Amino acid sequence: MLLMMIILFAVLLMLLGSGVWVAFSLLGLGWLGLSQFTSIPTGDVMASNIWGSSYSWELTALPMFIWMGEILFRSRLADDMFTGLSPWMQRIPGRLLHTNVVGCGLFAAVSGSSAATCATMGKMTIPELTRRGYDERLVIGTLAGSATLGLLIPPSIILIVFAVATDQSIARLFMAGVFPGLMLISLFALYLMVWAWRYPDRVPSAEERLPFTEKLRRARRLLPMLALIVGVIGSIYTGLASPTEAAAVGVVLSLILAKVQGSMNMAVFRDAVLGAVRTSTMIAFILAGAAFLTAAMGFTGLPRELAAWIGTMELSPWMLLAALTVFFIILGCFLDGISVVVLTTSIMLPMVEAAGIDLIWFGIYLVIVVEMSQITPPVGFNLFVLQGMTGKDLLSIAWAAMPFFFLMMVGVVLISIFPEIVTYLPEAMSRR
């Protein structure tokens, strides 16, 4: 068993290191495991599992939410959010730096993508905040860290991937991500307030105070997006719509919103559709490879043996989570978030279940740890997005984002100590 583990791990490193697509790497690893270490007919298992992973009704939500994010990415949503939020942030310590945090949280609730959140907010807030004299390092750091909320706050694409890969409820996972997302927003905002108190000379003076009626008038530009968030997430929580149905409603509302804003034309529509198709097919291909690898690993007995071996070490759940956190952070330095999820679930789930850890809670924990990898070199996607927007080198951007890396680590500790942060809403939804 140890020899098989070493061989498979070496082959995986070789495939990924040589630049082979993740989906082909997963398929190749599964084929090797079945053909060399079992007598199971490899072709039959491959065909049945690839087909079985492709017709899941729950998976239909994936391209819909991606399409919704692509539409909003090309709209004037970032302009509206900055205009609507900035008057209310002037009197908070840190002032307009909070527009990055709150704006990313709001856009995350309609896009489901970390990179799209970073790019959409960055194209508006980076030039605006630097022009007004805000600390450039903190502008970049808040954007890099806050944009990772796109992976956690529903409708998160990676939560859909985790749900399909582990046969969990998408709706329950979506609800489980709400309070942890708000918790991270609060931690980021608190850090900015402490930083502004510590370095008051590095925060520009408040701009001219606007009348309350003017603040309300500008805040009206947030209403369409808030209506979209309530329509999608609220319909799932109340049971009025499944995630797939809510995604379809979200696409229609996004098209209407973009049309009303004047940012929708045939070229934008075509680009949004093509962007959604490219991303959806890439993820679906990876999920097909992951389904085959999961089946192959099941036939080899490797996950079961690994779980039994971990059991003999008599690790407490806390020690297991600490070890997994280090493992996922290291893995996230070299792979994107979706690849980390699909690559590890077939191996990790048996030992996680054996430790008595709730899988809904584990999904949120995993996504927060994957969020941390989005701002760690050399493969942190948000770092690449910000590098392209600012021209800064990768390490300086990573250094600017470092405080938010540790704040997310604090978030992992908090949900471990208080698991109700994750589990309350899913349980409340189940009781309805």
C-alpha positions as semicolon CSV with decimal commas, in nm:
position;residue;x (nm);y (nm);z (nm)
1;M;0,000;0,000;0,000
2;L;0,286;0,238;0,084
3;L;0,454;0,160;-0,248
4;M;0,130;0,233;-0,436
5;M;0,090;0,564;-0,251
6;I;0,446;0,669;-0,334
7;I;0,410;0,574;-0,701
8;L;0,077;0,754;-0,745
9;F;0,200;1,065;-0,566
10;A;0,518;1,075;-0,778
11;V;0,317;1,034;-1,099
12;L;0,079;1,313;-0,992
13;L;0,369;1,550;-0,924
14;M;0,524;1,459;-1,258
15;L;0,200;1,522;-1,449
16;L;0,119;1,852;-1,280
17;G;0,480;1,970;-1,288
18;S;0,506;1,903;-1,661
19;G;0,208;2,127;-1,732
20;V;-0,050;1,860;-1,812
21;W;-0,404;1,988;-1,765
22;V;-0,547;1,910;-1,423
23;A;-0,837;1,713;-1,574
24;F;-0,598;1,491;-1,777
25;S;-0,377;1,450;-1,470
26;L;-0,673;1,323;-1,266
27;L;-0,783;1,088;-1,544
28;G;-0,428;0,958;-1,591
29;L;-0,379;0,900;-1,221
30;G;-0,709;0,714;-1,194
31;W;-0,626;0,500;-1,496
32;L;-0,285;0,412;-1,350
33;G;-0,433;0,320;-1,013
34;L;-0,702;0,096;-1,163
35;S;-0,496;-0,071;-1,433
36;Q;-0,185;-0,143;-1,228
37;F;-0,320;-0,210;-0,878
38;T;-0,662;-0,373;-0,937
39;S;-0,827;-0,618;-1,176
40;I;-1,124;-0,387;-1,239
41;P;-1,197;-0,308;-1,609
42;T;-1,059;0,044;-1,640
43;G;-1,253;0,152;-1,950
44;D;-1,593;0,061;-1,806
45;V;-1,529;0,249;-1,482
46;M;-1,395;0,552;-1,668
47;A;-1,692;0,569;-1,905
48;S;-1,959;0,522;-1,638
49;N;-1,809;0,774;-1,396
50;I;-1,741;1,043;-1,654
51;W;-2,097;1,007;-1,782
52;G;-2,238;0,995;-1,431
53;S;-2,060;1,317;-1,332
54;S;-2,190;1,506;-1,635
55;Y;-2,568;1,472;-1,605
56;S;-2,615;1,588;-1,244
57;W;-2,907;1,831;-1,223
58;E;-2,735;2,015;-0,936
59;L;-2,439;2,082;-1,166
60;T;-2,668;2,290;-1,390
61;A;-2,640;2,572;-1,136
62;L;-2,268;2,603;-1,214
63;P;-2,282;2,755;-1,566
64;M;-2,578;2,972;-1,466
65;F;-2,399;3,135;-1,174
66;I;-2,083;3,171;-1,383
67;W;-2,285;3,340;-1,658
68;M;-2,443;3,575;-1,403
69;G;-2,097;3,673;-1,280
70;E;-1,971;3,725;-1,636
71;I;-2,263;3,959;-1,713
72;L;-2,213;4,166;-1,397
73;F;-1,836;4,174;-1,450
74;R;-1,900;4,363;-1,774
75;S;-2,160;4,599;-1,626
76;R;-2,117;4,931;-1,441
77;L;-2,174;4,762;-1,106
78;A;-1,838;4,869;-0,958
79;D;-1,912;5,237;-1,035
80;D;-2,253;5,214;-0,871
81;M;-2,112;5,042;-0,563
82;F;-1,836;5,299;-0,513
83;T;-2,080;5,588;-0,559
84;G;-2,334;5,434;-0,322
85;L;-2,089;5,323;-0,050
86;S;-1,830;5,602;-0,032
87;P;-2,047;5,871;0,139
88;W;-2,122;5,630;0,426
89;M;-1,756;5,537;0,483
90;Q;-1,618;5,887;0,539
91;R;-1,659;5,889;0,918
92;I;-1,535;5,532;0,983
93;P;-1,164;5,498;1,077
94;G;-0,995;5,393;0,753
95;R;-1,258;5,579;0,552
96;L;-1,277;5,483;0,184
97;L;-1,052;5,179;0,229
98;H;-1,368;5,012;0,358
99;T;-1,520;5,040;0,010
100;N;-1,281;4,762;-0,097
101;V;-1,398;4,535;0,185
102;V;-1,772;4,604;0,169
103;G;-1,775;4,634;-0,209
104;C;-1,597;4,301;-0,255
105;G;-1,841;4,140;-0,010
106;L;-2,138;4,270;-0,207
107;F;-1,997;4,176;-0,547
108;A;-1,899;3,833;-0,415
109;A;-2,267;3,777;-0,339
110;V;-2,353;3,807;-0,708
111;S;-2,044;3,673;-0,887
112;G;-1,919;3,358;-0,709
113;S;-1,565;3,420;-0,834
114;S;-1,262;3,558;-0,652
115;A;-1,075;3,671;-0,965
116;A;-1,385;3,843;-1,109
117;T;-1,445;4,021;-0,777
118;C;-1,084;4,139;-0,766
119;A;-1,084;4,262;-1,126
120;T;-1,425;4,431;-1,108
121;M;-1,362;4,621;-0,786
122;G;-0,997;4,690;-0,864
123;K;-1,064;4,869;-1,190
124;M;-1,269;5,125;-0,996
125;T;-1,117;5,150;-0,647
126;I;-0,742;5,133;-0,721
127;P;-0,730;5,452;-0,932
128;E;-0,988;5,631;-0,716
129;L;-0,825;5,557;-0,380
130;T;-0,468;5,622;-0,495
131;R;-0,579;5,950;-0,654
132;R;-0,725;6,057;-0,318
133;G;-0,400;5,983;-0,139
134;Y;-0,468;5,652;0,033
135;D;-0,176;5,422;0,115
136;E;-0,120;5,225;-0,206
137;R;0,009;4,918;-0,025
138;L;-0,305;4,896;0,186
139;V;-0,531;4,964;-0,112
140;I;-0,377;4,665;-0,290
141;G;-0,375;4,449;0,025
142;T;-0,740;4,513;0,112
143;L;-0,844;4,436;-0,244
144;A;-0,640;4,114;-0,263
145;G;-0,772;3,987;0,069
146;S;-1,135;4,100;0,035
147;A;-1,168;3,964;-0,319
148;T;-1,118;3,612;-0,184
149;L;-1,470;3,645;-0,039
150;G;-1,590;3,554;-0,389
151;L;-1,500;3,193;-0,305
152;L;-1,699;3,184;0,019
153;I;-2,006;3,406;0,000
154;P;-2,284;3,240;-0,203
155;P;-2,330;3,186;-0,491
156;S;-1,976;3,048;-0,468
157;I;-1,858;2,844;-0,766
158;I;-1,613;2,644;-0,556
159;L;-1,889;2,550;-0,308
160;I;-2,088;2,405;-0,599
161;V;-1,781;2,206;-0,702
162;F;-1,735;2,078;-0,345
163;A;-2,105;1,988;-0,321
164;V;-2,097;1,788;-0,644
165;A;-1,765;1,621;-0,560
166;T;-1,883;1,515;-0,211
167;D;-2,257;1,466;-0,276
168;Q;-2,358;1,743;-0,035
169;S;-2,649;1,988;-0,059
170;I;-2,561;2,301;-0,257
171;A;-2,830;2,500;-0,078
172;R;-2,701;2,402;0,268
173;L;-2,342;2,486;0,169
174;F;-2,453;2,823;0,035
175;M;-2,626;2,905;0,363
176;A;-2,324;2,780;0,558
177;G;-2,103;3,035;0,380
178;V;-2,307;3,343;0,477
179;F;-2,203;3,399;0,840
180;P;-1,835;3,305;0,784
181;G;-1,831;3,555;0,498
182;L;-1,974;3,827;0,722
183;M;-1,722;3,727;0,990
184;L;-1,430;3,778;0,751
185;I;-1,571;4,113;0,636
186;S;-1,587;4,219;1,002
187;L;-1,230;4,104;1,069
188;F;-1,100;4,293;0,765
189;A;-1,291;4,610;0,861
190;L;-1,169;4,587;1,222
191;Y;-0,809;4,556;1,100
192;L;-0,851;4,869;0,888
193;M;-0,991;5,064;1,183
194;V;-0,702;4,957;1,407
195;W;-0,451;5,041;1,133
196;A;-0,608;5,384;1,081
197;W;-0,596;5,449;1,458
198;R;-0,230;5,340;1,465
199;Y;-0,126;5,546;1,159
200;P;-0,365;5,844;1,142
201;D;-0,122;6,047;0,929
202;R;-0,145;5,790;0,648
203;V;-0,522;5,825;0,607
204;P;-0,645;6,128;0,405
205;S;-0,878;6,373;0,573
206;A;-1,251;6,323;0,541
207;E;-1,406;6,484;0,237
208;E;-1,686;6,737;0,255
209;R;-1,978;6,605;0,459
210;L;-2,281;6,537;0,242
211;P;-2,639;6,599;0,356
212;F;-2,822;6,287;0,466
213;T;-3,068;6,318;0,177
214;E;-2,778;6,320;-0,070
215;K;-2,632;6,008;0,091
216;L;-2,966;5,834;0,052
217;R;-2,993;5,949;-0,310
218;R;-2,652;5,799;-0,390
219;A;-2,729;5,482;-0,195
220;R;-3,020;5,417;-0,431
221;R;-2,763;5,298;-0,685
222;L;-2,705;4,996;-0,458
223;L;-3,069;4,888;-0,465
224;P;-3,061;4,683;-0,790
225;M;-2,766;4,478;-0,668
226;L;-2,919;4,430;-0,321
227;A;-3,241;4,316;-0,487
228;L;-3,041;4,067;-0,693
229;I;-2,868;3,932;-0,380
230;V;-3,195;3,898;-0,189
231;G;-3,368;3,742;-0,489
232;V;-3,105;3,473;-0,537
233;I;-2,997;3,392;-0,180
234;G;-3,338;3,460;-0,024
235;S;-3,519;3,229;-0,264
236;I;-3,278;2,946;-0,178
237;Y;-3,305;2,997;0,199
238;T;-3,685;3,014;0,201
239;G;-3,712;2,709;-0,023
240;L;-3,891;2,899;-0,299
241;A;-3,627;2,791;-0,549
242;S;-3,352;2,534;-0,579
243;P;-2,998;2,662;-0,643
244;T;-3,038;2,583;-1,013
245;E;-3,367;2,773;-1,037
246;A;-3,225;3,063;-0,836
247;A;-2,926;3,073;-1,073
248;A;-3,156;3,101;-1,374
249;V;-3,347;3,384;-1,204
250;G;-3,013;3,551;-1,127
251;V;-2,911;3,540;-1,494
252;V;-3,239;3,702;-1,603
253;L;-3,212;3,974;-1,337
254;S;-2,848;4,036;-1,429
255;L;-2,939;4,080;-1,796
256;I;-3,214;4,326;-1,700
257;L;-2,979;4,515;-1,466
258;A;-2,707;4,542;-1,731
259;K;-2,962;4,657;-1,991
260;V;-3,105;4,924;-1,761
261;Q;-2,753;5,049;-1,686
262;G;-2,684;5,078;-2,057
263;S;-2,387;4,840;-2,048
264;M;-2,552;4,553;-2,237
265;N;-2,511;4,516;-2,613
266;M;-2,459;4,224;-2,848
267;A;-2,079;4,225;-2,807
268;V;-2,104;4,222;-2,426
269;F;-2,368;3,948;-2,439
270;R;-2,151;3,735;-2,668
271;D;-1,841;3,784;-2,452
272;A;-2,035;3,694;-2,136
273;V;-2,171;3,375;-2,293
274;L;-1,831;3,268;-2,427
275;G;-1,664;3,344;-2,094
276;A;-1,924;3,134;-1,911
277;V;-1,887;2,847;-2,160
278;R;-1,507;2,843;-2,130
279;T;-1,507;2,845;-1,749
280;S;-1,795;2,597;-1,717
281;T;-1,645;2,342;-1,954
282;M;-1,308;2,367;-1,781
283;I;-1,466;2,300;-1,440
284;A;-1,692;2,024;-1,576
285;F;-1,390;1,852;-1,731
286;I;-1,204;1,867;-1,400
287;L;-1,508;1,729;-1,217
288;A;-1,527;1,439;-1,465
289;G;-1,163;1,357;-1,398
290;A;-1,220;1,388;-1,024
291;A;-1,520;1,150;-1,039
292;F;-1,311;0,886;-1,214
293;L;-1,020;0,935;-0,972
294;T;-1,255;0,904;-0,674
295;A;-1,392;0,574;-0,807
296;A;-1,043;0,448;-0,887
297;M;-0,913;0,533;-0,541
298;G;-1,214;0,356;-0,391
299;F;-1,133;0,037;-0,579
300;T;-0,767;0,051;-0,478
301;G;-0,866;0,094;-0,113
302;L;-0,612;0,373;-0,066
303;P;-0,845;0,624;0,109
304;R;-0,969;0,353;0,346
305;E;-0,616;0,243;0,431
306;L;-0,501;0,601;0,473
307;A;-0,794;0,676;0,705
308;A;-0,713;0,364;0,908
309;W;-0,348;0,467;0,930
310;I;-0,442;0,816;1,047
311;G;-0,675;0,651;1,300
312;T;-0,387;0,452;1,450
313;M;-0,209;0,781;1,521
314;E;-0,502;0,877;1,747
315;L;-0,496;1,239;1,636
316;S;-0,756;1,463;1,791
317;P;-0,982;1,652;1,547
318;W;-0,787;1,968;1,634
319;M;-0,454;1,810;1,544
320;L;-0,599;1,664;1,225
321;L;-0,734;2,004;1,119
322;A;-0,399;2,169;1,198
323;A;-0,218;1,915;0,980
324;L;-0,475;1,951;0,700
325;T;-0,449;2,331;0,713
326;V;-0,074;2,319;0,658
327;F;-0,120;2,060;0,381
328;F;-0,387;2,264;0,199
329;I;-0,190;2,590;0,226
330;I;0,118;2,425;0,076
331;L;-0,089;2,259;-0,197
332;G;-0,263;2,589;-0,269
333;C;0,072;2,752;-0,342
334;F;0,094;2,539;-0,658
335;L;-0,268;2,467;-0,761
336;D;-0,582;2,676;-0,808
337;G;-0,866;2,638;-0,558
338;I;-1,095;2,415;-0,765
339;S;-0,808;2,176;-0,840
340;V;-0,723;2,155;-0,468
341;V;-1,084;2,065;-0,385
342;V;-1,136;1,798;-0,650
343;L;-0,788;1,650;-0,607
344;T;-0,811;1,598;-0,232
345;T;-1,174;1,513;-0,156
346;S;-1,151;1,147;-0,259
347;I;-0,852;1,095;-0,029
348;M;-0,944;1,321;0,262
349;L;-1,314;1,258;0,314
350;P;-1,287;0,911;0,470
351;M;-1,048;1,036;0,740
352;V;-1,254;1,352;0,794
353;E;-1,571;1,146;0,840
354;A;-1,385;0,903;1,067
355;A;-1,284;1,199;1,285
356;G;-1,651;1,294;1,324
357;I;-1,618;1,626;1,139
358;D;-1,937;1,757;0,976
359;L;-1,890;1,768;0,597
360;I;-2,082;2,095;0,555
361;W;-1,852;2,254;0,813
362;F;-1,548;2,096;0,648
363;G;-1,649;2,241;0,311
364;I;-1,651;2,596;0,452
365;Y;-1,324;2,533;0,636
366;L;-1,166;2,406;0,314
367;V;-1,286;2,707;0,115
368;I;-1,143;2,954;0,370
369;V;-0,807;2,777;0,356
370;V;-0,824;2,779;-0,025
371;E;-0,901;3,154;-0,003
372;M;-0,567;3,194;0,173
373;S;-0,392;3,027;-0,120
374;Q;-0,539;3,289;-0,356
375;I;-0,301;3,547;-0,209
376;T;0,011;3,329;-0,172
377;P;0,273;3,302;-0,449
378;P;0,353;3,152;-0,688
379;V;0,000;3,059;-0,809
380;G;-0,221;3,305;-0,617
381;F;-0,480;3,406;-0,879
382;N;-0,564;3,737;-0,711
383;L;-0,196;3,829;-0,711
384;F;-0,180;3,782;-1,089
385;V;-0,495;3,991;-1,139
386;L;-0,354;4,275;-0,929
387;Q;-0,014;4,249;-1,095
388;G;-0,177;4,304;-1,431
389;M;-0,374;4,603;-1,298
390;T;-0,096;4,776;-1,104
391;G;0,229;4,665;-1,267
392;K;0,374;4,579;-0,925
393;D;0,586;4,269;-0,877
394;L;0,420;3,958;-0,737
395;L;0,609;3,949;-0,406
396;S;0,526;4,309;-0,314
397;I;0,156;4,241;-0,376
398;A;0,178;3,922;-0,168
399;W;0,347;4,117;0,111
400;A;0,068;4,378;0,102
401;A;-0,190;4,099;0,133
402;M;-0,009;3,919;0,417
403;P;-0,215;4,071;0,703
404;F;-0,531;3,939;0,540
405;F;-0,376;3,594;0,510
406;F;-0,337;3,588;0,889
407;L;-0,686;3,733;0,940
408;M;-0,827;3,439;0,741
409;M;-0,624;3,209;0,965
410;V;-0,798;3,375;1,261
411;G;-1,127;3,302;1,081
412;V;-1,036;2,932;1,059
413;V;-0,967;2,929;1,434
414;L;-1,297;3,104;1,509
415;I;-1,512;2,863;1,309
416;S;-1,325;2,575;1,475
417;I;-1,399;2,710;1,824
418;F;-1,752;2,819;1,734
419;P;-1,875;2,579;1,461
420;E;-2,224;2,731;1,493
421;I;-2,095;3,020;1,280
422;V;-2,107;2,770;0,992
423;T;-2,383;2,531;1,093
424;Y;-2,655;2,765;1,228
425;L;-2,811;2,875;0,898
426;P;-2,809;2,528;0,732
427;E;-2,974;2,378;1,039
428;A;-3,228;2,662;1,057
429;M;-3,307;2,610;0,687
430;S;-3,357;2,237;0,746
431;R;-3,604;2,309;1,025
432;R;-3,823;2,526;0,800
